[in-house]
């Protein structure tokens, strides 16, 4: 069994501007999975920078509300929803509420810094 407390995970500001704490990554932890799992926070009134990953990603919204953009589509998201982001899609999320937007990021195959690219868009 492998356990890891969120409070024990060192937080950092990701390249997209979200506040991240990585819970599981087979490249760093003694786990035999192909995905990584991170806890993300976007503060009220803020948005992540548009970016793309080589991997597929799923966001699971745990708290708050926002607007998710994937390529040229936008949709409102809220607590209890999951969003699938295909590999190579330009993505960003904006907190539209008054509380923190908190979500899990599941990346498959596991997230690596070299697999992420910040993107300039007309909306940036």
DSSP file (Angstrom, degrees, kcal/mol; ACC not computed):
  #  RESIDUE AA STRUCTURE BP1 BP2  ACC     N-H-->O    O-->H-N    N-H-->O    O-->H-N    TCO  KAPPA ALPHA  PHI   PSI    X-CA   Y-CA   Z-CA
    1    1 A X              0   0    0      0, 0.0     2,-0.4     0, 0.0     0, 0.0   0.000 360.0 360.0 360.0 142.1    0.0    0.0    0.0
    2    2 A X        +     0   0    0      2,-0.0     2,-0.3     0, 0.0    29,-0.0  -0.995 360.0 176.8-128.7 125.7    1.2    3.5   -0.8
    3    3 A X        -     0   0    0     -2,-0.4     2,-0.3     2,-0.0     0, 0.0  -0.936   7.1-177.4-127.6 153.9   -0.4    6.6    0.8
    4    4 A X        -     0   0    0     -2,-0.3     2,-0.3     5,-0.0     5,-0.0  -0.936  20.3-135.6-151.9 124.9    0.4   10.2    0.5
    5    5 A X    >   -     0   0    0     -2,-0.3     3,-1.2     1,-0.1     4,-0.5  -0.622  13.6-136.0 -82.1 137.4   -1.2   13.2    2.3
    6    6 A X  G >  S+     0   0    0     -2,-0.3     3,-1.6     1,-0.3    -1,-0.1   0.893 107.0  59.0 -55.5 -41.0   -2.1   16.3    0.3
    7    7 A X  G 3  S+     0   0    0      1,-0.3    -1,-0.3     3,-0.0    -2,-0.0   0.736 101.7  55.0 -63.1 -21.9   -0.7   18.4    3.2
    8    8 A X  G <  S+     0   0    0     -3,-1.2     2,-0.4     2,-0.1    -1,-0.3   0.538  87.8  97.5 -87.4  -7.2    2.7   16.6    2.8
    9    9 A X  S <  S-     0   0    0     -3,-1.6     2,-0.3    -4,-0.5    14,-0.1  -0.695  79.2-123.2 -86.4 129.1    2.9   17.5   -0.9
   10   10 A X        -     0   0    0     -2,-0.4    12,-0.5    12,-0.1     2,-0.2  -0.547  28.0-136.8 -71.0 129.1    5.0   20.6   -1.7
   11   11 A X  E     +A   21   0A   0     -2,-0.3     2,-0.3    10,-0.1    10,-0.2  -0.542  27.2 170.8 -86.9 153.1    3.0   23.1   -3.6
   12   12 A X  E     -A   20   0A   0      8,-2.1     8,-3.1    -2,-0.2     2,-0.7  -0.983  39.0-104.5-153.5 158.9    4.2   25.1   -6.6
   13   13 A X  E     -A   19   0A   0     -2,-0.3     6,-0.2     6,-0.2     5,-0.1  -0.802  41.8-139.2 -87.6 119.8    2.9   27.4   -9.3
   14   14 A X    >   -     0   0    0      4,-2.8     3,-1.9    -2,-0.7    -1,-0.0  -0.211  26.9 -99.9 -72.9 167.4    2.6   25.5  -12.5
   15   15 A X  T 3  S+     0   0    0      1,-0.3    -1,-0.1     2,-0.1    -2,-0.0   0.777 125.3  55.4 -58.8 -27.5    3.5   27.0  -15.9
   16   16 A X  T 3  S-     0   0    0      2,-0.1    33,-3.0    32,-0.1    -1,-0.3   0.516 121.1-108.0 -85.0  -4.3   -0.1   27.6  -16.5
   17   17 A X  S <  S+     0   0    0     -3,-1.9    -2,-0.1     1,-0.3     2,-0.1   0.298  76.2 129.3  98.1  -9.2   -0.4   29.7  -13.3
   18   18 A X        -     0   0    0     31,-0.1    -4,-2.8    24,-0.1     2,-0.7  -0.393  64.8-113.9 -74.9 157.9   -2.5   27.2  -11.2
   19   19 A X  E     -AB  13  41A   0     22,-2.6    22,-1.7    -6,-0.2     2,-0.3  -0.852  44.6-170.6 -92.7 118.5   -1.3   26.2   -7.8
   20   20 A X  E     -AB  12  40A   0     -8,-3.1    -8,-2.1    -2,-0.7     2,-0.4  -0.829  27.2-176.2-118.0 148.7   -0.4   22.5   -7.9
   21   21 A X  E     -AB  11  39A   0     18,-1.8    18,-2.8    -2,-0.3     2,-0.6  -0.940  26.0-139.6-136.2 118.0    0.5   19.7   -5.5
   22   22 A X  E     + B   0  38A   0    -12,-0.5    16,-0.3    -2,-0.4     3,-0.1  -0.666  22.0 177.8 -83.5 119.5    1.4   16.4   -7.2
   23   23 A X  E     +     0   0A   0     14,-2.2     2,-0.4    -2,-0.6    15,-0.2   0.886  67.9  11.0 -86.8 -44.6   -0.1   13.5   -5.3
   24   24 A X  E     + B   0  37A   0     13,-2.1    13,-2.7     5,-0.0    -1,-0.3  -0.996  57.3 157.0-140.9 132.7    1.1   10.6   -7.5
   25   25 A X  E >>  - B   0  36A   0     -2,-0.4     4,-3.0    11,-0.2     3,-2.6  -0.855  31.9-147.2-151.3 118.1    3.6   10.4  -10.4
   26   26 A X  T 34 S+     0   0    0      9,-0.6     5,-0.1     1,-0.3    10,-0.1   0.682 100.4  62.7 -61.6 -15.5    5.2    7.1  -11.3
   27   27 A X  T 34 S+     0   0    0     84,-0.2    -1,-0.3     1,-0.1     3,-0.1   0.641 121.7  19.8 -80.0 -13.7    8.3    9.0  -12.3
   28   28 A X  T <4 S+     0   0    0     -3,-2.6     2,-0.3     1,-0.1    -2,-0.2   0.592 118.7  59.0-126.2 -23.3    8.7   10.2   -8.7
   29   29 A X  S  < S-     0   0    0     -4,-3.0     2,-2.1     2,-0.1    -1,-0.1  -0.746  85.6-107.3-116.0 159.3    6.8    7.9   -6.5
   30   30 A X  S    S+     0   0    0     -2,-0.3     2,-0.4     2,-0.1    -4,-0.1  -0.407  78.1 118.7 -83.3  62.3    6.9    4.2   -5.8
   31   31 A X        -     0   0    0     -2,-2.1     2,-0.8    -6,-0.1    -2,-0.1  -0.968  60.1-141.2-129.3 145.6    3.7    3.4   -7.7
   32   32 A X        +     0   0    0     -2,-0.4     2,-0.3     2,-0.0    -2,-0.1  -0.634  59.1 114.9-108.3  73.3    3.1    1.2  -10.7
   33   33 A X        -     0   0    0     -2,-0.8    -7,-0.1     2,-0.1    -2,-0.1  -0.882  62.6-135.9-131.6 164.2    0.6    3.3  -12.7
   34   34 A X  S    S+     0   0    0     -2,-0.3    76,-1.9    75,-0.1    75,-0.7   0.453  81.9  67.0 -99.9  -2.5    0.8    5.0  -16.0
   35   35 A X  E     - C   0 108A   0     74,-0.2    -9,-0.6    73,-0.2     2,-0.3  -0.680  68.7-136.4-114.6 167.0   -0.9    8.2  -15.0
   36   36 A X  E     -BC  25 107A   0     71,-2.2    71,-2.0    -2,-0.2     2,-0.4  -0.895  12.1-152.7-118.6 156.5   -0.2   11.1  -12.6
   37   37 A X  E     +BC  24 106A   0    -13,-2.7   -14,-2.2    -2,-0.3   -13,-2.1  -0.993  17.1 173.4-132.9 124.5   -2.6   12.7  -10.2
   38   38 A X  E     -BC  22 105A   0     67,-2.3    67,-2.9    -2,-0.4     2,-0.5  -0.945  27.7-133.4-131.8 153.1   -2.3   16.3   -9.0
   39   39 A X  E     -BC  21 104A   0    -18,-2.8   -18,-1.8    -2,-0.3     2,-0.3  -0.915  30.8-168.3-103.7 127.0   -4.5   18.7   -6.9
   40   40 A X  E     -BC  20 103A   0     63,-3.3    63,-2.1    -2,-0.5     2,-0.4  -0.893  12.9-167.6-123.6 149.5   -5.0   22.1   -8.5
   41   41 A X  E     -BC  19 102A   0    -22,-1.7   -22,-2.6    -2,-0.3     2,-0.5  -1.000   4.0-172.7-134.3 133.1   -6.3   25.4   -7.3
   42   42 A X  E     - C   0 101A   0     59,-2.4    59,-2.7    -2,-0.4     3,-0.1  -0.993  28.2-130.1-121.8 121.3   -7.3   28.5   -9.3
   43   43 A X    >   -     0   0    0     -2,-0.5     3,-2.1    57,-0.2    52,-0.3  -0.205  39.0 -74.2 -69.3 159.3   -8.1   31.5   -7.2
   44   44 A X  T 3  S+     0   0    0      1,-0.3    -1,-0.2    54,-0.2    54,-0.1  -0.252 119.4  12.7 -54.1 132.9  -11.3   33.6   -7.7
   45   45 A X  T 3  S+     0   0    0     50,-0.8    -1,-0.3    52,-0.5     2,-0.2   0.408 107.0 109.4  80.4  -2.8  -11.1   35.8  -10.7
   46   46 A X    <   -     0   0    0     -3,-2.1    49,-2.9    -4,-0.0     2,-0.3  -0.618  46.8-164.2-105.2 165.5   -8.0   34.0  -12.1
   47   47 A X  B     -F   94   0B   0     47,-0.3    47,-0.2    -2,-0.2     2,-0.2  -0.969  23.9-109.8-141.8 155.6   -7.5   31.7  -15.1
   48   48 A X        -     0   0    0     45,-2.5   -31,-0.2    -2,-0.3     2,-0.2  -0.530  41.3-102.7 -80.3 155.4   -4.8   29.4  -16.2
   49   49 A X        -     0   0    0    -33,-3.0    42,-0.1    -2,-0.2   -31,-0.1  -0.535  46.3 -94.8 -72.6 143.2   -2.7   30.2  -19.2
   50   50 A X        +     0   0    0     69,-0.2    69,-2.7    -2,-0.2     2,-0.3  -0.379  63.2 154.3 -58.9 135.0   -3.6   28.4  -22.4
   51   51 A X  E     -GH  91 118B   0     40,-2.0    40,-3.2    67,-0.3     2,-0.3  -0.962  31.7-141.3-155.2 167.4   -1.5   25.3  -22.8
   52   52 A X  E     - H   0 117B   0     65,-2.3    65,-2.5    -2,-0.3     2,-0.3  -0.983   8.1-152.5-137.3 150.3   -1.4   21.9  -24.3
   53   53 A X  E     - H   0 116B   0     36,-0.5    35,-3.3    -2,-0.3    63,-0.2  -0.882  21.3-136.6-116.7 151.1   -0.1   18.5  -23.2
   54   54 A X  S    S+     0   0    0     61,-1.8     2,-0.2    -2,-0.3    33,-0.1   0.739  91.8  67.0 -72.0 -22.6    1.1   15.6  -25.2
   55   55 A X  S    S-     0   0    0     60,-0.3    33,-0.4    32,-0.1    -2,-0.2  -0.527  93.8-103.2 -95.0 160.9   -0.9   13.4  -22.9
   56   56 A X  E     -D  108   0A   0     52,-1.8    52,-2.3    -2,-0.2     2,-0.3  -0.526  41.5-162.5 -74.1 151.8   -4.7   13.1  -22.3
   57   57 A X  E     -DE 107  85A   0     28,-2.5    28,-3.4    50,-0.2     2,-0.4  -0.993  14.7-160.7-140.6 147.2   -5.9   14.8  -19.2
   58   58 A X  E     -DE 106  84A   0     48,-2.3    48,-2.7    -2,-0.3     2,-0.5  -0.997   7.1-157.9-124.9 131.2   -9.0   14.7  -17.0
   59   59 A X  E     -DE 105  83A   0     24,-2.3    24,-2.6    -2,-0.4     2,-0.5  -0.912   2.8-164.2-102.0 135.0  -10.1   17.4  -14.6
   60   60 A X  E     -DE 104  82A   0     44,-2.1    44,-2.3    -2,-0.5     2,-0.5  -0.970  17.8-139.1-117.8 114.4  -12.4   16.4  -11.8
   61   61 A X  E     +D  103   0A   0     20,-2.8    19,-2.9    -2,-0.5    42,-0.3  -0.595  29.0 168.9 -79.0 121.8  -14.0   19.6  -10.2
   62   62 A X  E     +     0   0A   0     40,-2.9     2,-0.3    -2,-0.5    41,-0.2   0.744  64.6   9.8-103.0 -31.8  -14.1   19.2   -6.4
   63   63 A X  E    S+D  102   0A   0     39,-1.9    39,-2.1    16,-0.1    -1,-0.3  -0.995 103.6   9.0-149.1 147.0  -15.0   22.8   -5.4
   64   64 A X  S    S-     0   0    0     -2,-0.3    15,-1.1    37,-0.2     2,-0.3  -0.258  71.0 -88.8  87.2-169.7  -16.2   26.0   -7.1
   65   65 A X  E     +I   78   0B   0     34,-0.3    31,-1.3    13,-0.2    32,-1.0  -0.974  43.4 150.9-145.1 153.9  -17.2   26.9  -10.6
   66   66 A X  E     -IJ  77  95B   0     11,-2.6    11,-2.8    -2,-0.3     2,-0.5  -0.920  42.9 -93.9-162.5-173.0  -15.5   28.0  -13.7
   67   67 A X  E     -IJ  76  94B   0     27,-2.4    27,-2.3    -2,-0.3     2,-0.4  -0.990  33.6-155.9-122.6 121.5  -15.4   28.1  -17.5
   68   68 A X  E     -IJ  75  93B   0      7,-2.9     7,-2.1    -2,-0.5     2,-0.5  -0.805   4.6-163.2 -98.1 134.7  -13.3   25.4  -19.2
   69   69 A X  E     +IJ  74  92B   0     23,-3.1    23,-1.9    -2,-0.4     2,-0.4  -0.982  10.9 176.2-119.1 128.8  -11.9   26.0  -22.7
   70   70 A X  E >   -IJ  73  91B   0      3,-2.0     3,-2.2    -2,-0.5    21,-0.2  -0.961  68.4 -50.5-131.4 113.1  -10.7   23.1  -24.9
   71   71 A X  T 3  S-     0   0    0     19,-3.7    18,-0.0    -2,-0.4    21,-0.0  -0.435 124.5 -18.9  53.3-121.2   -9.6   24.2  -28.3
   72   72 A X  T 3  S+     0   0    0     -2,-0.2     2,-0.3    -3,-0.1    -1,-0.3   0.257 119.6  93.4-100.7  13.2  -12.5   26.3  -29.6
   73   73 A X  E <   -I   70   0B   0     -3,-2.2    -3,-2.0     2,-0.0     2,-0.3  -0.806  50.9-171.9-105.0 147.6  -15.1   25.0  -27.2
   74   74 A X  E     +I   69   0B   0     -2,-0.3     2,-0.3    -5,-0.2    -5,-0.2  -0.994   7.7 170.9-135.3 143.7  -16.1   26.6  -23.9
   75   75 A X  E     -I   68   0B   0     -7,-2.1    -7,-2.9    -2,-0.3     2,-0.2  -0.994  35.7-109.8-151.1 146.5  -18.4   25.2  -21.2
   76   76 A X  E     -I   67   0B   0     -2,-0.3     2,-0.3    -9,-0.2    -9,-0.2  -0.545  37.7-165.8 -71.1 140.2  -19.4   26.1  -17.6
   77   77 A X  E     +I   66   0B   0    -11,-2.8   -11,-2.6    -2,-0.2     2,-0.3  -0.947  10.1 172.8-129.5 152.4  -18.0   23.6  -15.1
   78   78 A X  E >   -I   65   0B   0     -2,-0.3     3,-1.8   -13,-0.2   -17,-0.3  -0.920  43.9 -51.1-150.0 172.6  -18.9   23.0  -11.5
   79   79 A X  T 3  S+     0   0    0    -15,-1.1   -17,-0.2    -2,-0.3     3,-0.1  -0.172 119.7  26.7 -49.4 132.9  -18.3   20.7   -8.5
   80   80 A X  T 3  S+     0   0    0    -19,-2.9     2,-0.3     1,-0.3    -1,-0.3   0.400  95.1 115.6  93.4  -1.9  -18.9   17.1   -9.3
   81   81 A X    <   -     0   0    0     -3,-1.8   -20,-2.8   -20,-0.2     2,-0.4  -0.734  49.9-151.2-102.6 151.5  -18.1   17.3  -13.0
   82   82 A X  E     -E   60   0A   0     -2,-0.3     2,-0.4   -22,-0.2   -22,-0.2  -0.923   6.8-159.8-115.2 145.3  -15.3   15.7  -15.0
   83   83 A X  E     -E   59   0A   0    -24,-2.6   -24,-2.3    -2,-0.4     2,-0.5  -0.994   6.7-149.4-126.8 126.1  -13.8   17.1  -18.2
   84   84 A X  E     -E   58   0A   0     -2,-0.4     2,-0.5   -26,-0.2   -26,-0.2  -0.831  10.4-167.9 -94.7 131.4  -11.8   15.1  -20.7
   85   85 A X  E     -E   57   0A   0    -28,-3.4   -28,-2.5    -2,-0.5     3,-0.1  -0.967  17.4-136.3-120.3 113.6   -9.1   16.9  -22.6
   86   86 A X    >   -     0   0    0     -2,-0.5     3,-1.8   -30,-0.2   -33,-0.3  -0.247  36.5 -82.7 -67.5 156.8   -7.6   15.1  -25.6
   87   87 A X  T 3  S+     0   0    0      1,-0.2   -33,-0.2   -33,-0.1   -31,-0.2  -0.327 115.5  16.0 -56.3 136.9   -3.8   15.0  -26.2
   88   88 A X  T 3  S+     0   0    0    -35,-3.3    -1,-0.2   -33,-0.4     2,-0.2   0.361  90.3 136.0  82.7  -5.2   -2.6   18.1  -28.0
   89   89 A X    <   -     0   0    0     -3,-1.8   -36,-0.5   -36,-0.2     2,-0.4  -0.531  59.7-118.9 -77.4 141.3   -5.8   20.2  -27.3
   90   90 A X        -     0   0    0     -2,-0.2   -19,-3.7   -38,-0.1     2,-0.3  -0.684  44.3-178.8 -78.4 128.2   -5.3   23.8  -26.2
   91   91 A X  E     +GJ  51  70B   0    -40,-3.2   -40,-2.0    -2,-0.4     2,-0.3  -0.938  19.4 157.8-134.2 151.0   -6.8   24.1  -22.7
   92   92 A X  E     - J   0  69B   0    -23,-1.9   -23,-3.1    -2,-0.3     2,-0.4  -0.956  19.6-150.7-160.7 159.0   -7.5   26.7  -20.0
   93   93 A X  E     - J   0  68B   0     -2,-0.3   -45,-2.5   -25,-0.2     2,-0.4  -1.000   6.4-159.1-137.6 138.3   -9.8   27.1  -17.1
   94   94 A X  E     -FJ  47  67B   0    -27,-2.3   -27,-2.4    -2,-0.4     2,-0.6  -0.955  20.0-128.6-119.1 133.8  -11.2   30.3  -15.5
   95   95 A X  E     + J   0  66B   0    -49,-2.9   -50,-0.8    -2,-0.4   -29,-0.3  -0.719  28.1 175.0 -79.8 117.5  -12.6   30.6  -12.0
   96   96 A X        +     0   0    0    -31,-1.3   -30,-0.2    -2,-0.6    -1,-0.1   0.397  54.0  77.5-103.0   0.1  -16.0   32.3  -12.4
   97   97 A X  S    S-     0   0    0    -32,-1.0   -52,-0.5     2,-0.3     4,-0.1  -0.302  84.8-114.2-102.3-173.6  -17.0   32.0   -8.8
   98   98 A X  S    S+     0   0    0    -54,-0.1     2,-0.2    -2,-0.1   -54,-0.2   0.495  94.9  60.8 -99.9  -7.3  -16.1   33.8   -5.5
   99   99 A X  S    S-     0   0    0      1,-0.1   -34,-0.3   -56,-0.1    -2,-0.3  -0.706 102.2 -73.4-112.4 168.9  -14.4   30.8   -3.9
  100  100 A X        -     0   0    0     -2,-0.2     2,-0.7   -56,-0.1   -57,-0.2  -0.289  39.9-130.9 -57.9 143.2  -11.3   28.8   -5.0
  101  101 A X  E     -C   42   0A   0    -59,-2.7   -59,-2.4   -37,-0.1     2,-0.4  -0.906  32.1-173.0 -94.3 116.2  -11.8   26.5   -8.0
  102  102 A X  E     +CD  41  63A   0    -39,-2.1   -40,-2.9    -2,-0.7   -39,-1.9  -0.943  12.1 154.8-119.2 130.7  -10.3   23.2   -6.8
  103  103 A X  E     -CD  40  61A   0    -63,-2.1   -63,-3.3    -2,-0.4     2,-0.4  -0.987  38.5-117.7-151.7 158.9   -9.9   20.2   -9.1
  104  104 A X  E     -CD  39  60A   0    -44,-2.3   -44,-2.1    -2,-0.3     2,-0.5  -0.790  22.5-150.3 -95.8 143.3   -7.9   17.0   -9.6
  105  105 A X  E     -CD  38  59A   0    -67,-2.9   -67,-2.3    -2,-0.4     2,-0.6  -0.972  10.6-172.1-115.0 119.4   -5.8   16.6  -12.7
  106  106 A X  E     -CD  37  58A   0    -48,-2.7   -48,-2.3    -2,-0.5     2,-0.5  -0.961   7.1-170.9-113.4 118.3   -5.3   13.1  -14.0
  107  107 A X  E     -CD  36  57A   0    -71,-2.0   -71,-2.2    -2,-0.6     2,-0.4  -0.934  12.6-138.6-116.8 128.9   -2.7   12.9  -16.8
  108  108 A X  E    S+CD  35  56A   0    -52,-2.3   -52,-1.8    -2,-0.5     2,-0.2  -0.968  92.8  27.9-137.8 118.7   -2.2    9.7  -18.9
  109  109 A X  S    S-     0   0    0    -75,-0.7   -74,-0.2    -2,-0.4   -73,-0.2   0.590 125.4 -83.9 -67.6 168.5    0.6    8.9  -19.6
  110  110 A X        -     0   0    0    -76,-1.9    -2,-0.2    -2,-0.2   -75,-0.1   0.019  51.0 -95.9 -50.5 143.2    2.0   10.6  -16.5
  111  111 A X        +     0   0    0     -4,-0.2     2,-0.3     3,-0.0   -84,-0.2  -0.314  41.9 178.8 -61.8 136.1    2.8   14.3  -16.7
  112  112 A X    >   -     0   0    0     -3,-0.1     3,-2.1     1,-0.1     4,-0.2  -0.991  35.3-125.0-135.0 140.0    6.3   15.4  -17.5
  113  113 A X  G >  S+     0   0    0     -2,-0.3     3,-1.6     1,-0.3    -1,-0.1   0.854 110.1  58.1 -53.8 -37.5    7.4   19.1  -17.8
  114  114 A X  G 3  S+     0   0    0      1,-0.3    -1,-0.3    -3,-0.1    -3,-0.0   0.602  98.1  61.9 -71.8  -9.3    8.8   18.5  -21.3
  115  115 A X  G <  S+     0   0    0     -3,-2.1   -61,-1.8   -62,-0.0     2,-0.4   0.354  91.2  82.3 -95.1   5.4    5.3   17.4  -22.5
  116  116 A X  E <   -H   53   0B   0     -3,-1.6     2,-0.4   -63,-0.2   -63,-0.2  -0.918  55.6-174.6-115.9 137.4    3.6   20.7  -21.7
  117  117 A X  E     -H   52   0B   0    -65,-2.5   -65,-2.3    -2,-0.4     2,-0.2  -0.993  21.0-135.4-132.9 127.0    3.6   23.8  -23.9
  118  118 A X  E     -H   51   0B   0     -2,-0.4     2,-0.4   -67,-0.2   -67,-0.3  -0.586  28.4-154.9 -75.0 143.7    2.3   27.2  -23.2
  119  119 A X        -     0   0    0    -69,-2.7     2,-0.5    -2,-0.2   -69,-0.2  -0.964  13.2-138.3-128.6 136.0    0.3   28.6  -26.1
  120  120 A X        +     0   0    0     -2,-0.4     2,-0.3   -71,-0.1   -69,-0.0  -0.816  32.9 173.6 -88.8 129.9   -0.5   32.1  -27.2
  121  121 A X    >   -     0   0    0     -2,-0.5     3,-1.1     1,-0.0   -71,-0.0  -0.811  49.0-103.9-128.3 171.0   -4.2   32.4  -28.4
  122  122 A X  T 3  S+     0   0    0     -2,-0.3    -1,-0.0     1,-0.2    -2,-0.0   0.761 124.1  52.8 -64.2 -24.2   -6.4   35.3  -29.5
  123  123 A X  T 3         0   0    0      1,-0.2    -1,-0.2     0, 0.0    -3,-0.0   0.565 360.0 360.0 -86.5 -10.9   -8.1   35.0  -26.0
  124  124 A X    <         0   0    0     -3,-1.1    -1,-0.2   -75,-0.0    -2,-0.1   0.487 360.0 360.0 -68.2 360.0   -4.7   35.2  -24.1
